[in-house]
Amino acid sequence: MNRMKSLNACTLLACIFILQCNAPVKEQASEFSEISQIDTGKPVSVMMTAYKTTLIADGQDQAKLRIVLIDSTGREIRSAEGTLRLYVEGNATIRTLYGKEIETQTDTSGTEFYPVHVTKGLCEVLFQAGTSPDEIHVEARGDQLWPGAHDIHTISSDFVYMEPTADQLPETTKNVGKMIGADISFLPQQEERGRKFFDNGEERDALQILGDHGLNYIRLRIFMNPENEKGYSPGRGFCGLDHTKGMAKRVKAAGMKLLLNFHYSDTWADPQKQFKPMAWAELDYETLKDTLLLYTRDVILALKNQGTTPDMVQVGNEINHGLLWPDGHIGNPDKLAGLLIAGVKGVEAADPDIPVMMHIALGGQNEESVFWLDNMIARGVRFDVIGLSYYPRWHGTLDDLKYNLTDLVGRYGKPVNVVEYSQFKEPIHEIVFTLPGDMGQGTCIWEPIGWRGGWFDREGNATQDLFDYDALHDKYLSAR
């Protein structure tokens, strides 16, 4: 996830220049405004969406930044007003929607920033790439507000854009099936700390409770050697193969299906970090491809041999900026495609019937979703399901999500799945399961069983948030 930095105290006067150059653009009416917006409220956080996070470093490529203020429930405040400080670390500039560069100012620490103004709840400006490839941190800050941030990758101007041909877009024929799922990979750690789970006052296995309330899929992340000193779980190995095998047995015993999520790292992999496993750090590219294939195959065979074959596999986690950096960075598209092809071959070597998902963290970013999928499919990457993350803090509005998913199923003819989300569960299910051609495969909520996740309270009692999934199951799974 995007890194957050401490807030700097800074008092600014909103001048005519700011009002003119950052004049608000009236958005079209939102289909979901009653759910995601509120007329008045107390701002607690800045929310910023970058509609592209991969740009060409040609001095011209641009991405719109949408900046709003949200309350403690995550709703946008339509009446919000205020001046914010937009910090840019790297080779890029900020311009108005009309193309004029905004003049920078200096805060009390001597750091330059761009003053931007939220008017009637909204500020929109343009991020413009520089001329040298870079990883650029952009952060919008306001006094006493939690900042909004993105890391934007700019890649070489000699990048070769490729588009898939019709024969590279075959129909998915594997049995994917509908999903209402949850990623609960933290469960063994919670249980080790003594956490217990209750449904209507009765202590039960958490997986059995979830299955009884409408869930039919569990997603488990797997790290290669998380027990390493710099791994996810030093000395303990949580989310390694042994723990994953144990959890897989529980998933199947609860009558649910398993989505296996390869991170291809000893620790977290996401758009801002895709660290190689320590054991692979010195491998040359060709050896890296072979090793990835064999590792993928062997993990799936280990699960298959104990009777817990995954029902779907992700080849990488949130890989819109690539995986196994630097070899597989999106700025090296041919090498990235080669690694993904190796991962798919590893799945097929273990079991050719398992559907394969490609997972990008671009729920509402249509232009970048198309950029990634075009270039990977055209370079020979085959898969069955498009997976996306959707967190409003980074990935736009519900309207953006609906537009993107609708466009992707039309372009590629592939089923789609919102494989990570945390807010707006009812509209997300409605969007996914009503996509054209019945191409919405389902959803998977991120880690909902900690007490902050909402499905269980501090004492471990199931809450109404979990009970709501009974109705979602009846509406979207039982009738199909």
Secondary structure, DSSP 8 states (H G I E B T S, - for coil): ---------------HHHHHHT--------TTHHHHEESS----EEEEEES-SEEETTTT-EEEEEEEEE-TTS-EETT--EEEEEEEESSEEEE-TTS-B---EE-TTS-EEEEEEEBTTBEEEEEEE-SS-EEEEEEEE-TTSB-EEEEEEEE-TT-------GGG-----S----EEEEE-TTHHHHHHTT---EETTEE--HHHHHHHTT--EEEEEE-S-TTSTTSSSTTT-TTSHHHHHHHHHHHHHTT-EEEEEE--SSS--BTTB----GGGTT--HHHHHHHHHHHHHHHHHHHHHTT---SEEEESSS-TTBSSTTTTBTTSHHHHHHHHHHHHHHHHHH-TTS-EEEEES-TT-HHHHHHHHHHHHHTT---SEEEEEE-HHHH--HHHHHHHHHHHHHHH---EEEEEE-S-HHHHHHHHHTSGGG-EEEEEEES--STTTSSB-TT-BB-HHHHHHHHHHIIIIIT-
